[in-house]
């Protein structure tokens, strides 16, 4: 028995469905899961020298704590809240570290940071394709400064949170005051991570998206990352992960968490790109569906063309001249409904060349050849068309190789027909 067809999705929900479908498809086609794995690996390499630096810092802090009460409180807070004794026993943190090891860790951090940023830039070049190249400063020097600075800021925020928790639990500043300060510190950490994601989504693409749109997608990314952190934290405590699997298992756990985190980061970046290309992608699917291409799922997802109609749609009565021969306009048209005819001026008068049917794209020759209109198009019934400016047609052809081939093939047939008519 044949199942009944599902009703098409309409209204704002259709845009969300189209965005989600396009994002998932582009994400898979671009192989971003592999880029997420590479980025997580470099992230782990960047975190390893941080542990060496942390060990060196703890040694130095222990020396200062011999004569400083605040340093003593800070050292106690670190060991109690971060369970540094257990991490040292499991091999995460070396028990003794010399100054030279700390220097080597800093150099390793700088080099691994470069690899981390390089993989992220590579992923963003695939997500946001562009022909322009970055400057030497933006590509090499800034990442070596920005990423260590980011790690330092995150470390300060984490250190403040640990210290406030310790002070509150031991009633140094009062539980209520400690909670208020913890909330403020959490908001600061949230704002810092959001600012980082916003900067990445806004500035890393060579063609910068609108700042407001980038801010919204950065907010979605940090919300999903927060949910991921909560789920991983719950699993970490529930399974008593370190006790079961030891240091190596902990490293694998961190690597898996980083992999999923970068998956989410790249997914939201891909969604940002898909959002900016929403009209182009919808136009491509509309044109291909009229020509019989595209799978049934795509035809269902992109069945709602009302957003395109609201932005580019025009309705004209019978007898209206959409295009005048000799005109210098470069607007292309897609015939959604109705009929139109193509006419050309001759010595004997206006001659009817052919008829345009629903689903045909016309008027693109003037833009592609950068010449005046070679013929007139007059409606023979009431028609609904999509009027596409030159920049939209250009983006459409850059985005879809299949559609570009169709347009070029149609153009070649028209030129061949025109040459045959001239020869006759």
N, C-alpha and C positions, 0 to 999 in steps of 0.2 A: 504494500500500500504506500502511495506517495504522500509524504508529509506536506502539510500546507506551508506556503512560503511565509517567512517572517515579515511583519510590517516594517518598512524602512524607518530608521531612526530620524526624528525631525527635531528642529529647534536647537537650542544651545548644547543639548546632549550629543547631537550629531558631530559638532565640532570637537568635543572631548573624545568621542570614539575615533574620529578621523586622526586626531593628534596622537592618541595612544597607539593606534594601528601603525601609523607612519613611523613613529618613534621606535617601536619594537622591530619593525622591518629594517629600518636603516641601521639600528643598533646591531642586528645580526649580520647584515650585509657588510658592514664596516669591520666586523670582527673585533668589537670593542672589548669582549670578554678576554681576549688575548692581551690587549693593551692594559686592561685592569690587572691581570696577573703579573705582567712585567713591572707595572708601577708599584704593586704591592711588594715585589721582590726588592726593588730599589728603596722602598720605604723601610723595609726591614734592615737593609744595609745601612741606611741613615740612622736607624734607631740603635744599632749595635754600638757605634762609637759614643752615642749619648750615654749608654750605660757605663762606659769607661770613664766618661767625664763626670758622671754622677758619683762613681766610686771615688774619683779624685776629689770631688767636691765634699763628699762625706768625710774623707780623711782630713781635709783642710778645716772643715767645720768642727770636727772633733778636737783639733788643736786649739781652735778659737774658743770652744766651749769650756775649756779648762779655766778660763778667766772671764767668761761672759755669761750672764744669766740668760739673756735673750737667745744666744746661740745654743745654750743647753736646752731651752724649751723647744727651739726649732728642731734640734737633733732628735729629741725625744718624740716630737710629733711625727717626724719622718719615719722613724723606726716603728712606731705604733700603728700609724694609719696606713703606711705603704707596705708593712710587713717586710722590711728590708732584711731582717734576720733570715726569714724563710727564703727570700730570693737569693741571698748570699749562699745559703746551704745548698740550694738547688743549682747553683752555678750561673744564675743570671748576672750577678754582680761580682766581680773579682774581690777577694778579701783584702788584697793589698795592691795599691797602684802608685807608681812613682810619677813624678812630674813629666818625665819624658813620655810615658804612656798616655798621659792626658794630652800632650801635644800631638802625638800620633793620632789619637782619637779625634782631635779637632781637624787635622788635615784630612783624615778619612771621611769625616762628616762633610767637609767642603766638597770633596770629590764625589761622594755618593749623592750629595744634594744635586750636583750637576746632572748625574745620571737620572735622578728622580724627575727633575724638571724637564730634562730632554725627552723622557718617555711621555710626560704629560703634554708637552708641546706637540709631539708627534701625534698623539691621540686627537688633540684639538685641531691639528691640520687636516686630519681625516674627517672629523665631525663638521668643521667649518672650512670647506675647501676654498682656497683663494690663490691667486697667482702671485701676489706680492710677497716679498721676502722681508724678514725682520732684520733690523740693524744689528751690528756686532754687539753693541752694548745691551740691547734688549734680549739677545739670544744667548750670550755667554756670561757677561759680567754681572748683570742684575740678579740672575738666579743664585749665584754664589753668595750674594749678600742678603737677598730677600728670604730664602728658605732657612738659613741658620737663625736669622732674626725672628722668623715665625716660630721656630722651635723654642727659642729663648722666651718669647712672649707666652707660649703655651705652657712652658715650664714654670714661669712666674705665676700664672693663673692657677695651675695645679698645686704649686707650693702654697699659695695663699689659701686655697680651699682646704688642704690638709691641715695647715696650721690652725685655721679657724675651727675646724672640727675638733681638733685636739683641745684647744682652749675651752670650747664649749662643753665638751665631755668632762673635763676636769674642773669646771666651774671657775676658770680664771677670770672670765669676763661676763659670765652669766649666760645661761642657755639661750635666752631670748635674744640678747645682743649678738651672740654667735650665729644664730639662725638668720637674723637680718643681714649680717655681713656676708654669710654664705650665699644668700639669695642674690645680693648685689654682685658678689664675685661671680656667681653662675651666669647672671645676666651679662656681665662683662665678657666672660668666656664665650657665651652665645653670640654676642655682638661681634667679637673678634673673629670667630669662625665664619659668621655670616658675611662679614666684610671681606674676608679672604675669598669665599666662594663667589661673592658678587664681583669682586675685582677680576677673578679668573673668567667668569662667564661674560663679563663686559669687555675686558681688555685683551684677553688672549685671542679671540677671533680677529682676523685681520680686518674684516668688515664688522665694526662694532654694532651689536644690537642696541636698541633703545635702553637707556639706563633703567627706566621703570620696569621694563619687561625682564631684564636681567636680574633686578632686585627680587621680583616675584619668584622666579625660578630658583634663585639662590635660597630663598626662604623655604621653598618646597624641598630642596636638597637637604638643608640642615634639619628640617623636620623628620625626613626619612632617615637621615644619619642618626638623629637622636633616638628614634625608635629602634634602629639596628643596635645601637649601644645598649639600650635597656634590655633587649632580647639576649644579646651576648652576655651581658652582666648576669642576668638571671640564670642562663645556662651554665656560666662559669661557676657560680655559687652552688647551683643545684647538683652539678656533677662532681663538685670538689675537684676540679680539673687538675690542678697542680699536684695534689696528693696522689691522684691516680696515674698520671702520665709523666710527671717530673718536668725537668727543665726543657727537654726536647719537645715534649707535648705542648708546653706553654708557648714555645716558639712557633710551632705549627698553628696553635690556636690564634696567636697574634697575626700570623700570615694570612690565615683564612679570614679573620675579621677585616684586615686591611684590604683583601681582595674584594669582599662584598662592599666595603665602603667606597672603593674606587669604582666598582660597578655602578653604584648609585650615583656617584659624581658624574660619570660619563653618560649615564642614562638621562639625567636631567639636562646635561649639556646637549645631548642629541635631541631631547624634547624642545629645548630652546631653539635649536636650528630648525626643527620641523615646524615650530610655531611661526617662525619668520618666513618660512616657505609654504605656509598653509594654502595661500591662493594658488601658487604655482603648482603644487602637488594636486590640488583639487581640479585645476584646469587640465592638467595632464590626464588624470583619470577620466574626466568627462570626455575629452577628445578621443581617448583610446576606447572608451566604452561605446561611443557612437560608431566607431569603425569596427567593432566586434572583437577588439582585443581586451585583455585584462581578465582575471579569473573572477568567478562568481562572488567570492568574498569581497573583492575590491569593489565590484559593482554595487554590492549591498552597502558597504561602509560609506561609499561616496555617492549614494543615491540622492542625498539632499543637496540640491544646487542653489537653494535660496540665498545663502550668503554671497555666492558669486553673482547672483542676479541683483541683489541689493547694491553691490559695489560696481559692477560693470554692465548690468543689464539695460537694454533699451527696447522700447516697443515703438514701431513705426507703422503707419497705415499703408495701404496699397498705393502705388505710384510715387512713393518717396524715393529720392535719389540718395542712396547710402554713400556712393562714391561717384565723383564726377571726373571724367577723363581730362587729364592735364593738371588736375589738382596736385598740390605738393604735400598734402597730408600723408602721414605714415601709419595711421591707425589700422589695425587688422580687425576682422570681424569673424565671429563664429555664429552660424545660423542655428538657433535652437529650435525654432518652429516657423512655419510658413514657407513661401517660395519667393525667389528673386531671379532676375535674369541679367546677363552680362551683355552690354551693347558697346559697339565701337563705331566711331564716326568714319564714314567713307565718302568718296566723291558722289556716290549715288544717294547718300543720306545715312541715317543711323541704321546699323546692321546688328541684328540679334545673333550673338555668338553661341551662347549655351545657357542652360538653366541651372540654378543653384538649389540644392536640396537640403533638407534638414540634416545637421551634423557635419556640414562642410565649413572649412576655414578658408577665408578669402581676404584679399586686400594686403597680404603679406609681401607681395612682390615689390611694391614700391619701397618698402623698408629694406628688404634684403638687397635690392639693386641700387638703392639710394637714388631713385629716379621718380619723375612725376607719374601719376596714374596713367596706365596705358589703355584703360577701358572704364566704362561707367557701369554701376550696379544699381538697378532700379527694382523696388519691391513689386511683386505681382499680387500679393495678398498682405494681410496684416502679418508682420513678422516680429519675432523676438530674437534679438541678437545680443551677444557679448562683445562690447567694444574694448579692444585690448590696446593700450598705449604701447609704443615701441619698446620701452624698457621692460614691460611685462613679457612681450614676445621674445625679447633677447634672453631674459632669465629662463623662460620656458624652454627655449632651444638648448641652452646650456645645461639645464637640469635633465632633460630627457633625450637620450641619444635616439631612441626609437621614434619619437615624435619629430625630431630633427630630420631623420631620414625620410619620414613621410612627407614633410614639408618640402624638402629638397627634391624628392621624386616628383611631387605635384608640380613644382616650379619647372623642372626639366620638361615635363609633358606639355606644359603651357607654352614654353619657349619653342619646343619642337612643332607644336601645332601652329604657332604664329609664323615660324619660318616656312612651313608648308603652305600656309595661306598666301604669304608674300610671293613664294615661288610660283604659285598658281596664277 
